[in-house]
Amino acid sequence: MKYKFITLLILISGMTTFAQTNDLTDEEIDAFKVQCQERIDAFQMGLEIIGDKQQPADIKTHYLRTLPEMFMGSGDPWTDVNGGRHGAVKMQVSSLSSGKVHDVPLKTYLTRLRDLNYKSVEIKKAQTCLISNLYKVSENMYMGTCTFFQFFTAVGSDNRVYKDRTQKDVDVYIQRVDDGSLGTYWDMKFGDINVVQTSPY
């Protein structure tokens, strides 16, 4: 089988202060872009498996448990390196029929994806855009946005087919971590995932 995130005012003011002082090297930025794309690909693969009605329950359970680890706070409320507190990561969902967009906690979204009442569900990655708008928000944190596209296909019990193509923006956080045994390293996590546009295909 092949296979966006901070809104507190203190962070916004930090973005204003540091947006023009990105002191990352070209090599670091290139490495972050590669790492981001690899992680988006891995996340997409996990979504495909959770949604696939043919996958064994234990495999789905594995991804329900491990995918949140790719996100700030493992999907739960979290505190950043500057002491700022944030709510649980959210995943926006959209519908062509209603035209509405809803915020759903990430972990709830994953469970609902597994339990969708369709005969079959297929999620495919259409395209992944590399991380962009990378800026410094504090001495030990950078933030960017990664855009990706999904094709969603589901077949109902009456064999009617629902299809859409959705563009989503993901907040990407890169934090410098000082570890006594591992030394200093960069840790990348995702934040909120927001719908930009949903269209038929």
Biotite code that builds the C-alpha atoms (Angstrom):
import biotite.structure as struc

atoms = struc.array([
    struc.Atom([0.000, 0.000, 0.000], chain_id="A", res_id=1, res_name="MET", atom_name="CA", element="C"),
    struc.Atom([1.444, 3.277, -1.095], chain_id="A", res_id=2, res_name="LYS", atom_name="CA", element="C"),
    struc.Atom([0.559, 5.689, 0.199], chain_id="A", res_id=3, res_name="TYR", atom_name="CA", element="C"),
    struc.Atom([-1.422, 24.257, 10.186], chain_id="A", res_id=4, res_name="LYS", atom_name="CA", element="C"),
    struc.Atom([-0.255, 25.615, 14.274], chain_id="A", res_id=5, res_name="PHE", atom_name="CA", element="C"),
    struc.Atom([0.115, 28.570, 17.137], chain_id="A", res_id=6, res_name="ILE", atom_name="CA", element="C"),
    struc.Atom([-2.397, 31.408, 17.719], chain_id="A", res_id=7, res_name="THR", atom_name="CA", element="C"),
    struc.Atom([-1.509, 32.922, 21.113], chain_id="A", res_id=8, res_name="LEU", atom_name="CA", element="C"),
    struc.Atom([-0.783, 36.645, 21.124], chain_id="A", res_id=9, res_name="LEU", atom_name="CA", element="C"),
    struc.Atom([2.607, 36.180, 22.736], chain_id="A", res_id=10, res_name="ILE", atom_name="CA", element="C"),
    struc.Atom([3.627, 33.999, 19.835], chain_id="A", res_id=11, res_name="LEU", atom_name="CA", element="C"),
    struc.Atom([2.264, 36.421, 17.275], chain_id="A", res_id=12, res_name="ILE", atom_name="CA", element="C"),
    struc.Atom([4.331, 39.208, 18.792], chain_id="A", res_id=13, res_name="SER", atom_name="CA", element="C"),
    struc.Atom([7.309, 36.872, 18.729], chain_id="A", res_id=14, res_name="GLY", atom_name="CA", element="C"),
    struc.Atom([6.747, 36.252, 15.046], chain_id="A", res_id=15, res_name="MET", atom_name="CA", element="C"),
    struc.Atom([6.788, 39.991, 14.414], chain_id="A", res_id=16, res_name="THR", atom_name="CA", element="C"),
    struc.Atom([10.060, 40.322, 16.271], chain_id="A", res_id=17, res_name="THR", atom_name="CA", element="C"),
    struc.Atom([11.903, 37.458, 14.645], chain_id="A", res_id=18, res_name="PHE", atom_name="CA", element="C"),
    struc.Atom([10.387, 37.110, 11.169], chain_id="A", res_id=19, res_name="ALA", atom_name="CA", element="C"),
    struc.Atom([13.215, 39.113, 9.595], chain_id="A", res_id=20, res_name="GLN", atom_name="CA", element="C"),
    struc.Atom([15.986, 37.491, 11.638], chain_id="A", res_id=21, res_name="THR", atom_name="CA", element="C"),
    struc.Atom([16.026, 33.935, 10.413], chain_id="A", res_id=22, res_name="ASN", atom_name="CA", element="C"),
    struc.Atom([19.559, 32.837, 11.298], chain_id="A", res_id=23, res_name="ASP", atom_name="CA", element="C"),
    struc.Atom([19.360, 29.282, 9.978], chain_id="A", res_id=24, res_name="LEU", atom_name="CA", element="C"),
    struc.Atom([21.944, 28.172, 7.464], chain_id="A", res_id=25, res_name="THR", atom_name="CA", element="C"),
    struc.Atom([20.931, 27.074, 3.974], chain_id="A", res_id=26, res_name="ASP", atom_name="CA", element="C"),
    struc.Atom([21.979, 23.548, 4.903], chain_id="A", res_id=27, res_name="GLU", atom_name="CA", element="C"),
    struc.Atom([19.710, 23.522, 7.968], chain_id="A", res_id=28, res_name="GLU", atom_name="CA", element="C"),
    struc.Atom([16.760, 24.853, 5.970], chain_id="A", res_id=29, res_name="ILE", atom_name="CA", element="C"),
    struc.Atom([17.275, 22.223, 3.259], chain_id="A", res_id=30, res_name="ASP", atom_name="CA", element="C"),
    struc.Atom([17.466, 19.489, 5.899], chain_id="A", res_id=31, res_name="ALA", atom_name="CA", element="C"),
    struc.Atom([14.226, 20.725, 7.519], chain_id="A", res_id=32, res_name="PHE", atom_name="CA", element="C"),
    struc.Atom([12.467, 20.664, 4.138], chain_id="A", res_id=33, res_name="LYS", atom_name="CA", element="C"),
    struc.Atom([13.476, 17.076, 3.520], chain_id="A", res_id=34, res_name="VAL", atom_name="CA", element="C"),
    struc.Atom([12.525, 16.022, 7.036], chain_id="A", res_id=35, res_name="GLN", atom_name="CA", element="C"),
    struc.Atom([9.149, 17.743, 6.745], chain_id="A", res_id=36, res_name="CYS", atom_name="CA", element="C"),
    struc.Atom([8.288, 16.012, 3.500], chain_id="A", res_id=37, res_name="GLN", atom_name="CA", element="C"),
    struc.Atom([9.302, 12.629, 4.894], chain_id="A", res_id=38, res_name="GLU", atom_name="CA", element="C"),
    struc.Atom([7.100, 13.157, 7.947], chain_id="A", res_id=39, res_name="ARG", atom_name="CA", element="C"),
    struc.Atom([4.113, 14.305, 5.904], chain_id="A", res_id=40, res_name="ILE", atom_name="CA", element="C"),
    struc.Atom([4.500, 11.204, 3.754], chain_id="A", res_id=41, res_name="ASP", atom_name="CA", element="C"),
    struc.Atom([4.584, 9.007, 6.859], chain_id="A", res_id=42, res_name="ALA", atom_name="CA", element="C"),
    struc.Atom([1.496, 10.756, 8.279], chain_id="A", res_id=43, res_name="PHE", atom_name="CA", element="C"),
    struc.Atom([-0.363, 10.309, 5.013], chain_id="A", res_id=44, res_name="GLN", atom_name="CA", element="C"),
    struc.Atom([0.497, 6.635, 4.932], chain_id="A", res_id=45, res_name="MET", atom_name="CA", element="C"),
    struc.Atom([-0.867, 6.238, 8.454], chain_id="A", res_id=46, res_name="GLY", atom_name="CA", element="C"),
    struc.Atom([-4.145, 7.921, 7.475], chain_id="A", res_id=47, res_name="LEU", atom_name="CA", element="C"),
    struc.Atom([-4.477, 5.591, 4.514], chain_id="A", res_id=48, res_name="GLU", atom_name="CA", element="C"),
    struc.Atom([-4.052, 2.562, 6.735], chain_id="A", res_id=49, res_name="ILE", atom_name="CA", element="C"),
    struc.Atom([-6.469, 3.771, 9.432], chain_id="A", res_id=50, res_name="ILE", atom_name="CA", element="C"),
    struc.Atom([-9.138, 4.499, 6.810], chain_id="A", res_id=51, res_name="GLY", atom_name="CA", element="C"),
    struc.Atom([-8.666, 1.309, 4.817], chain_id="A", res_id=52, res_name="ASP", atom_name="CA", element="C"),
    struc.Atom([-11.482, -1.140, 5.671], chain_id="A", res_id=53, res_name="LYS", atom_name="CA", element="C"),
    struc.Atom([-9.283, -4.073, 4.644], chain_id="A", res_id=54, res_name="GLN", atom_name="CA", element="C"),
    struc.Atom([-6.541, -3.419, 7.190], chain_id="A", res_id=55, res_name="GLN", atom_name="CA", element="C"),
    struc.Atom([-6.417, -5.580, 10.350], chain_id="A", res_id=56, res_name="PRO", atom_name="CA", element="C"),
    struc.Atom([-7.639, -3.967, 13.582], chain_id="A", res_id=57, res_name="ALA", atom_name="CA", element="C"),
    struc.Atom([-4.275, -4.341, 15.346], chain_id="A", res_id=58, res_name="ASP", atom_name="CA", element="C"),
    struc.Atom([-2.475, -2.467, 12.563], chain_id="A", res_id=59, res_name="ILE", atom_name="CA", element="C"),
    struc.Atom([-5.006, 0.354, 12.741], chain_id="A", res_id=60, res_name="LYS", atom_name="CA", element="C"),
    struc.Atom([-4.605, 0.475, 16.539], chain_id="A", res_id=61, res_name="THR", atom_name="CA", element="C"),
    struc.Atom([-0.841, 0.817, 16.112], chain_id="A", res_id=62, res_name="HIS", atom_name="CA", element="C"),
    struc.Atom([-1.241, 3.895, 13.906], chain_id="A", res_id=63, res_name="TYR", atom_name="CA", element="C"),
    struc.Atom([-3.957, 5.392, 16.125], chain_id="A", res_id=64, res_name="LEU", atom_name="CA", element="C"),
    struc.Atom([-1.413, 5.260, 18.945], chain_id="A", res_id=65, res_name="ARG", atom_name="CA", element="C"),
    struc.Atom([1.730, 6.342, 17.086], chain_id="A", res_id=66, res_name="THR", atom_name="CA", element="C"),
    struc.Atom([0.560, 9.042, 14.629], chain_id="A", res_id=67, res_name="LEU", atom_name="CA", element="C"),
    struc.Atom([-0.192, 11.595, 17.416], chain_id="A", res_id=68, res_name="PRO", atom_name="CA", element="C"),
    struc.Atom([3.458, 11.314, 18.476], chain_id="A", res_id=69, res_name="GLU", atom_name="CA", element="C"),
    struc.Atom([4.321, 13.315, 15.335], chain_id="A", res_id=70, res_name="MET", atom_name="CA", element="C"),
    struc.Atom([2.404, 16.312, 16.773], chain_id="A", res_id=71, res_name="PHE", atom_name="CA", element="C"),
    struc.Atom([2.991, 18.863, 19.530], chain_id="A", res_id=72, res_name="MET", atom_name="CA", element="C"),
    struc.Atom([1.951, 17.394, 22.866], chain_id="A", res_id=73, res_name="GLY", atom_name="CA", element="C"),
    struc.Atom([1.267, 14.096, 21.115], chain_id="A", res_id=74, res_name="SER", atom_name="CA", element="C"),
    struc.Atom([-2.059, 15.636, 20.131], chain_id="A", res_id=75, res_name="GLY", atom_name="CA", element="C"),
    struc.Atom([-2.934, 16.733, 23.687], chain_id="A", res_id=76, res_name="ASP", atom_name="CA", element="C"),
    struc.Atom([-2.705, 20.253, 25.255], chain_id="A", res_id=77, res_name="PRO", atom_name="CA", element="C"),
    struc.Atom([0.947, 21.255, 25.320], chain_id="A", res_id=78, res_name="TRP", atom_name="CA", element="C"),
    struc.Atom([3.480, 23.840, 26.534], chain_id="A", res_id=79, res_name="THR", atom_name="CA", element="C"),
    struc.Atom([6.125, 25.267, 24.188], chain_id="A", res_id=80, res_name="ASP", atom_name="CA", element="C"),
    struc.Atom([9.787, 25.864, 25.011], chain_id="A", res_id=81, res_name="VAL", atom_name="CA", element="C"),
    struc.Atom([8.965, 29.441, 26.107], chain_id="A", res_id=82, res_name="ASN", atom_name="CA", element="C"),
    struc.Atom([6.284, 28.333, 28.562], chain_id="A", res_id=83, res_name="GLY", atom_name="CA", element="C"),
    struc.Atom([3.344, 29.231, 26.319], chain_id="A", res_id=84, res_name="GLY", atom_name="CA", element="C"),
    struc.Atom([0.343, 26.944, 26.768], chain_id="A", res_id=85, res_name="ARG", atom_name="CA", element="C"),
    struc.Atom([-1.670, 25.617, 23.829], chain_id="A", res_id=86, res_name="HIS", atom_name="CA", element="C"),
    struc.Atom([-4.782, 23.536, 23.366], chain_id="A", res_id=87, res_name="GLY", atom_name="CA", element="C"),
    struc.Atom([-4.924, 20.099, 21.823], chain_id="A", res_id=88, res_name="ALA", atom_name="CA", element="C"),
    struc.Atom([-3.906, 19.867, 18.186], chain_id="A", res_id=89, res_name="VAL", atom_name="CA", element="C"),
    struc.Atom([-6.863, 20.093, 15.809], chain_id="A", res_id=90, res_name="LYS", atom_name="CA", element="C"),
    struc.Atom([-7.590, 18.684, 12.400], chain_id="A", res_id=91, res_name="MET", atom_name="CA", element="C"),
    struc.Atom([-10.022, 20.582, 10.180], chain_id="A", res_id=92, res_name="GLN", atom_name="CA", element="C"),
    struc.Atom([-12.473, 18.521, 8.144], chain_id="A", res_id=93, res_name="VAL", atom_name="CA", element="C"),
    struc.Atom([-14.601, 19.706, 5.249], chain_id="A", res_id=94, res_name="SER", atom_name="CA", element="C"),
    struc.Atom([-17.554, 18.534, 3.183], chain_id="A", res_id=95, res_name="SER", atom_name="CA", element="C"),
    struc.Atom([-18.436, 19.284, -0.428], chain_id="A", res_id=96, res_name="LEU", atom_name="CA", element="C"),
    struc.Atom([-22.161, 18.876, 0.235], chain_id="A", res_id=97, res_name="SER", atom_name="CA", element="C"),
    struc.Atom([-22.386, 21.349, 3.137], chain_id="A", res_id=98, res_name="SER", atom_name="CA", element="C"),
    struc.Atom([-19.423, 23.535, 2.229], chain_id="A", res_id=99, res_name="GLY", atom_name="CA", element="C"),
    struc.Atom([-18.613, 23.767, 5.928], chain_id="A", res_id=100, res_name="LYS", atom_name="CA", element="C"),
    struc.Atom([-15.305, 23.301, 7.725], chain_id="A", res_id=101, res_name="VAL", atom_name="CA", element="C"),
    struc.Atom([-15.146, 21.938, 11.269], chain_id="A", res_id=102, res_name="HIS", atom_name="CA", element="C"),
    struc.Atom([-12.369, 21.718, 13.854], chain_id="A", res_id=103, res_name="ASP", atom_name="CA", element="C"),
    struc.Atom([-11.887, 18.270, 15.328], chain_id="A", res_id=104, res_name="VAL", atom_name="CA", element="C"),
    struc.Atom([-9.267, 17.237, 17.899], chain_id="A", res_id=105, res_name="PRO", atom_name="CA", element="C"),
    struc.Atom([-6.625, 15.177, 16.143], chain_id="A", res_id=106, res_name="LEU", atom_name="CA", element="C"),
    struc.Atom([-7.178, 12.008, 18.171], chain_id="A", res_id=107, res_name="LYS", atom_name="CA", element="C"),
    struc.Atom([-10.946, 12.234, 17.656], chain_id="A", res_id=108, res_name="THR", atom_name="CA", element="C"),
    struc.Atom([-10.407, 12.688, 13.932], chain_id="A", res_id=109, res_name="TYR", atom_name="CA", element="C"),
    struc.Atom([-8.275, 9.562, 13.721], chain_id="A", res_id=110, res_name="LEU", atom_name="CA", element="C"),
    struc.Atom([-10.860, 7.454, 15.553], chain_id="A", res_id=111, res_name="THR", atom_name="CA", element="C"),
    struc.Atom([-13.680, 8.799, 13.382], chain_id="A", res_id=112, res_name="ARG", atom_name="CA", element="C"),
    struc.Atom([-11.658, 8.018, 10.284], chain_id="A", res_id=113, res_name="LEU", atom_name="CA", element="C"),
    struc.Atom([-11.327, 4.417, 11.396], chain_id="A", res_id=114, res_name="ARG", atom_name="CA", element="C"),
    struc.Atom([-15.058, 4.186, 12.124], chain_id="A", res_id=115, res_name="ASP", atom_name="CA", element="C"),
    struc.Atom([-16.443, 5.881, 8.988], chain_id="A", res_id=116, res_name="LEU", atom_name="CA", element="C"),
    struc.Atom([-19.637, 4.122, 7.936], chain_id="A", res_id=117, res_name="ASN", atom_name="CA", element="C"),
    struc.Atom([-18.664, 3.317, 4.376], chain_id="A", res_id=118, res_name="TYR", atom_name="CA", element="C"),
    struc.Atom([-18.044, 0.057, 2.588], chain_id="A", res_id=119, res_name="LYS", atom_name="CA", element="C"),
    struc.Atom([-14.651, 1.315, 1.539], chain_id="A", res_id=120, res_name="SER", atom_name="CA", element="C"),
    struc.Atom([-12.478, 4.360, 2.197], chain_id="A", res_id=121, res_name="VAL", atom_name="CA", element="C"),
    struc.Atom([-9.386, 5.374, 0.272], chain_id="A", res_id=122, res_name="GLU", atom_name="CA", element="C"),
    struc.Atom([-7.084, 8.328, 1.029], chain_id="A", res_id=123, res_name="ILE", atom_name="CA", element="C"),
    struc.Atom([-4.291, 9.096, -1.379], chain_id="A", res_id=124, res_name="LYS", atom_name="CA", element="C"),
    struc.Atom([-1.618, 11.768, -1.371], chain_id="A", res_id=125, res_name="LYS", atom_name="CA", element="C"),
    struc.Atom([-1.895, 13.907, -4.498], chain_id="A", res_id=126, res_name="ALA", atom_name="CA", element="C"),
    struc.Atom([1.119, 16.126, -3.875], chain_id="A", res_id=127, res_name="GLN", atom_name="CA", element="C"),
    struc.Atom([3.278, 17.403, -1.048], chain_id="A", res_id=128, res_name="THR", atom_name="CA", element="C"),
    struc.Atom([4.694, 20.934, -1.027], chain_id="A", res_id=129, res_name="CYS", atom_name="CA", element="C"),
    struc.Atom([7.891, 21.539, 0.858], chain_id="A", res_id=130, res_name="LEU", atom_name="CA", element="C"),
    struc.Atom([7.937, 23.562, 4.053], chain_id="A", res_id=131, res_name="ILE", atom_name="CA", element="C"),
    struc.Atom([7.645, 27.331, 3.457], chain_id="A", res_id=132, res_name="SER", atom_name="CA", element="C"),
    struc.Atom([7.487, 30.617, 5.399], chain_id="A", res_id=133, res_name="ASN", atom_name="CA", element="C"),
    struc.Atom([10.049, 29.396, 7.897], chain_id="A", res_id=134, res_name="LEU", atom_name="CA", element="C"),
    struc.Atom([10.675, 32.049, 10.529], chain_id="A", res_id=135, res_name="TYR", atom_name="CA", element="C"),
    struc.Atom([12.104, 32.399, 14.019], chain_id="A", res_id=136, res_name="LYS", atom_name="CA", element="C"),
    struc.Atom([9.560, 32.855, 16.812], chain_id="A", res_id=137, res_name="VAL", atom_name="CA", element="C"),
    struc.Atom([11.948, 32.629, 19.754], chain_id="A", res_id=138, res_name="SER", atom_name="CA", element="C"),
    struc.Atom([15.554, 31.810, 20.525], chain_id="A", res_id=139, res_name="GLU", atom_name="CA", element="C"),
    struc.Atom([14.820, 28.098, 20.480], chain_id="A", res_id=140, res_name="ASN", atom_name="CA", element="C"),
    struc.Atom([11.885, 27.752, 18.101], chain_id="A", res_id=141, res_name="MET", atom_name="CA", element="C"),
    struc.Atom([11.121, 28.187, 14.417], chain_id="A", res_id=142, res_name="TYR", atom_name="CA", element="C"),
    struc.Atom([7.803, 27.802, 12.682], chain_id="A", res_id=143, res_name="MET", atom_name="CA", element="C"),
    struc.Atom([6.762, 27.145, 9.110], chain_id="A", res_id=144, res_name="GLY", atom_name="CA", element="C"),
    struc.Atom([3.905, 25.889, 6.985], chain_id="A", res_id=145, res_name="THR", atom_name="CA", element="C"),
    struc.Atom([3.707, 22.796, 4.859], chain_id="A", res_id=146, res_name="CYS", atom_name="CA", element="C"),
    struc.Atom([0.973, 22.335, 2.273], chain_id="A", res_id=147, res_name="THR", atom_name="CA", element="C"),
    struc.Atom([-0.242, 18.968, 1.088], chain_id="A", res_id=148, res_name="PHE", atom_name="CA", element="C"),
    struc.Atom([-3.133, 17.651, -0.975], chain_id="A", res_id=149, res_name="PHE", atom_name="CA", element="C"),
    struc.Atom([-5.351, 14.611, -0.455], chain_id="A", res_id=150, res_name="GLN", atom_name="CA", element="C"),
    struc.Atom([-7.731, 12.627, -2.609], chain_id="A", res_id=151, res_name="PHE", atom_name="CA", element="C"),
    struc.Atom([-10.546, 11.075, -0.561], chain_id="A", res_id=152, res_name="PHE", atom_name="CA", element="C"),
    struc.Atom([-12.841, 8.394, -1.998], chain_id="A", res_id=153, res_name="THR", atom_name="CA", element="C"),
    struc.Atom([-15.565, 6.537, -0.108], chain_id="A", res_id=154, res_name="ALA", atom_name="CA", element="C"),
    struc.Atom([-18.214, 4.054, -1.233], chain_id="A", res_id=155, res_name="VAL", atom_name="CA", element="C"),
    struc.Atom([-21.463, 3.855, 0.731], chain_id="A", res_id=156, res_name="GLY", atom_name="CA", element="C"),
    struc.Atom([-23.636, 0.801, 1.409], chain_id="A", res_id=157, res_name="SER", atom_name="CA", element="C"),
    struc.Atom([-25.792, 1.807, -1.587], chain_id="A", res_id=158, res_name="ASP", atom_name="CA", element="C"),
    struc.Atom([-22.626, 1.886, -3.737], chain_id="A", res_id=159, res_name="ASN", atom_name="CA", element="C"),
    struc.Atom([-22.794, 5.663, -4.139], chain_id="A", res_id=160, res_name="ARG", atom_name="CA", element="C"),
    struc.Atom([-19.315, 7.154, -4.420], chain_id="A", res_id=161, res_name="VAL", atom_name="CA", element="C"),
    struc.Atom([-18.131, 10.297, -2.627], chain_id="A", res_id=162, res_name="TYR", atom_name="CA", element="C"),
    struc.Atom([-14.929, 11.946, -3.860], chain_id="A", res_id=163, res_name="LYS", atom_name="CA", element="C"),
    struc.Atom([-13.085, 15.147, -2.980], chain_id="A", res_id=164, res_name="ASP", atom_name="CA", element="C"),
    struc.Atom([-9.676, 16.730, -3.275], chain_id="A", res_id=165, res_name="ARG", atom_name="CA", element="C"),
    struc.Atom([-8.558, 18.845, -0.304], chain_id="A", res_id=166, res_name="THR", atom_name="CA", element="C"),
    struc.Atom([-5.649, 21.224, 0.139], chain_id="A", res_id=167, res_name="GLN", atom_name="CA", element="C"),
    struc.Atom([-4.442, 21.417, 3.745], chain_id="A", res_id=168, res_name="LYS", atom_name="CA", element="C"),
    struc.Atom([-1.865, 23.587, 5.528], chain_id="A", res_id=169, res_name="ASP", atom_name="CA", element="C"),
    struc.Atom([0.067, 22.141, 8.434], chain_id="A", res_id=170, res_name="VAL", atom_name="CA", element="C"),
    struc.Atom([1.843, 24.195, 11.088], chain_id="A", res_id=171, res_name="ASP", atom_name="CA", element="C"),
    struc.Atom([5.388, 22.939, 11.529], chain_id="A", res_id=172, res_name="VAL", atom_name="CA", element="C"),
    struc.Atom([7.375, 23.583, 14.722], chain_id="A", res_id=173, res_name="TYR", atom_name="CA", element="C"),
    struc.Atom([11.137, 23.136, 14.917], chain_id="A", res_id=174, res_name="ILE", atom_name="CA", element="C"),
    struc.Atom([12.586, 23.334, 18.430], chain_id="A", res_id=175, res_name="GLN", atom_name="CA", element="C"),
    struc.Atom([16.189, 23.245, 19.575], chain_id="A", res_id=176, res_name="ARG", atom_name="CA", element="C"),
    struc.Atom([16.497, 20.634, 22.306], chain_id="A", res_id=177, res_name="VAL", atom_name="CA", element="C"),
    struc.Atom([19.430, 20.299, 24.725], chain_id="A", res_id=178, res_name="ASP", atom_name="CA", element="C"),
    struc.Atom([19.765, 16.744, 25.914], chain_id="A", res_id=179, res_name="ASP", atom_name="CA", element="C"),
    struc.Atom([22.374, 15.612, 28.432], chain_id="A", res_id=180, res_name="GLY", atom_name="CA", element="C"),
    struc.Atom([23.136, 12.390, 26.566], chain_id="A", res_id=181, res_name="SER", atom_name="CA", element="C"),
    struc.Atom([22.321, 13.262, 22.960], chain_id="A", res_id=182, res_name="LEU", atom_name="CA", element="C"),
    struc.Atom([23.610, 16.839, 23.007], chain_id="A", res_id=183, res_name="GLY", atom_name="CA", element="C"),
    struc.Atom([21.809, 19.607, 21.095], chain_id="A", res_id=184, res_name="THR", atom_name="CA", element="C"),
    struc.Atom([19.500, 18.646, 18.258], chain_id="A", res_id=185, res_name="TYR", atom_name="CA", element="C"),
    struc.Atom([16.478, 19.915, 16.323], chain_id="A", res_id=186, res_name="TRP", atom_name="CA", element="C"),
    struc.Atom([13.082, 18.333, 16.992], chain_id="A", res_id=187, res_name="ASP", atom_name="CA", element="C"),
    struc.Atom([10.315, 18.723, 14.382], chain_id="A", res_id=188, res_name="MET", atom_name="CA", element="C"),
    struc.Atom([6.645, 18.364, 15.265], chain_id="A", res_id=189, res_name="LYS", atom_name="CA", element="C"),
    struc.Atom([3.376, 19.222, 13.553], chain_id="A", res_id=190, res_name="PHE", atom_name="CA", element="C"),
    struc.Atom([0.574, 21.407, 14.917], chain_id="A", res_id=191, res_name="GLY", atom_name="CA", element="C"),
    struc.Atom([-2.931, 22.187, 13.648], chain_id="A", res_id=192, res_name="ASP", atom_name="CA", element="C"),
    struc.Atom([-3.963, 21.036, 10.202], chain_id="A", res_id=193, res_name="ILE", atom_name="CA", element="C"),
    struc.Atom([-6.255, 23.513, 8.414], chain_id="A", res_id=194, res_name="ASN", atom_name="CA", element="C"),
    struc.Atom([-8.352, 23.126, 5.283], chain_id="A", res_id=195, res_name="VAL", atom_name="CA", element="C"),
    struc.Atom([-7.529, 25.616, 2.540], chain_id="A", res_id=196, res_name="VAL", atom_name="CA", element="C"),
    struc.Atom([-9.852, 24.347, -0.179], chain_id="A", res_id=197, res_name="GLN", atom_name="CA", element="C"),
    struc.Atom([-11.986, 21.314, -0.964], chain_id="A", res_id=198, res_name="THR", atom_name="CA", element="C"),
    struc.Atom([-13.109, 20.543, -4.501], chain_id="A", res_id=199, res_name="SER", atom_name="CA", element="C"),
    struc.Atom([-14.560, 17.609, -6.459], chain_id="A", res_id=200, res_name="PRO", atom_name="CA", element="C"),
    struc.Atom([-12.441, 15.471, -8.730], chain_id="A", res_id=201, res_name="TYR", atom_name="CA", element="C"),
])
